[in-house]
């Protein structure tokens, strides 16, 4: 039982590290071929500030 208490955390750490490496292999490396989400405004509109008329002086 003591052996299980020692080996189980080490094995779990190994599994987590292996899953991280596996995820890196599956995901694309560069974001050039990714499409932007629909809710993101175009880059030209991001830097532009519009004046909002307020009823307060």
C-alpha positions as CSV (number, residue, x, y, z in Angstrom):
1,X,0.0,0.0,0.0
2,X,2.9,2.4,0.8
3,X,4.4,1.6,-2.6
4,X,1.1,2.6,-4.3
5,X,1.1,5.9,-2.3
6,X,4.6,6.6,-3.7
7,X,4.1,5.5,-7.3
8,X,0.6,6.9,-8.0
9,X,1.5,10.6,-7.8
10,X,4.6,10.0,-10.0
11,X,2.5,8.1,-12.6
12,X,-0.2,10.7,-12.6
13,X,2.5,13.4,-13.2
14,X,3.8,11.4,-16.1
15,X,0.4,11.1,-17.6
16,X,-0.3,14.8,-17.3
17,X,3.1,15.6,-19.0
18,X,2.4,13.1,-21.8
19,X,-1.0,14.6,-22.4
20,X,0.5,18.0,-22.7
21,X,3.0,16.8,-25.3
22,X,0.2,15.0,-27.1
23,X,-1.8,18.2,-27.2
24,X,1.1,20.2,-28.6
25,X,1.4,17.7,-31.4
26,X,-2.3,17.9,-32.3
27,X,-2.6,21.7,-32.3
28,X,-1.3,23.7,-35.2
29,X,2.0,25.5,-34.4
30,X,1.3,28.8,-36.1
31,X,-1.9,30.8,-36.1
32,X,-1.6,31.9,-39.7
33,X,-4.1,29.4,-41.0
34,X,-6.7,30.0,-38.3
35,X,-9.8,32.0,-38.9
36,X,-10.8,34.8,-36.5
37,X,-13.9,34.3,-34.4
38,X,-17.1,36.0,-35.7
39,X,-17.4,38.3,-32.7
40,X,-13.9,39.9,-33.2
41,X,-14.1,43.3,-35.0
42,X,-11.8,43.8,-38.0
43,X,-8.3,45.1,-37.2
44,X,-9.0,48.5,-38.9
45,X,-11.9,49.2,-36.5
46,X,-9.9,48.3,-33.3
47,X,-7.6,51.4,-33.3
48,X,-10.4,53.8,-34.3
49,X,-12.1,55.7,-31.5
50,X,-15.6,57.1,-32.1
51,X,-17.0,60.1,-30.3
52,X,-20.1,59.3,-28.3
53,X,-22.4,62.2,-27.7
54,X,-23.5,62.4,-24.1
55,X,-26.4,64.3,-22.6
56,X,-24.2,65.3,-19.7
57,X,-22.1,68.4,-20.0
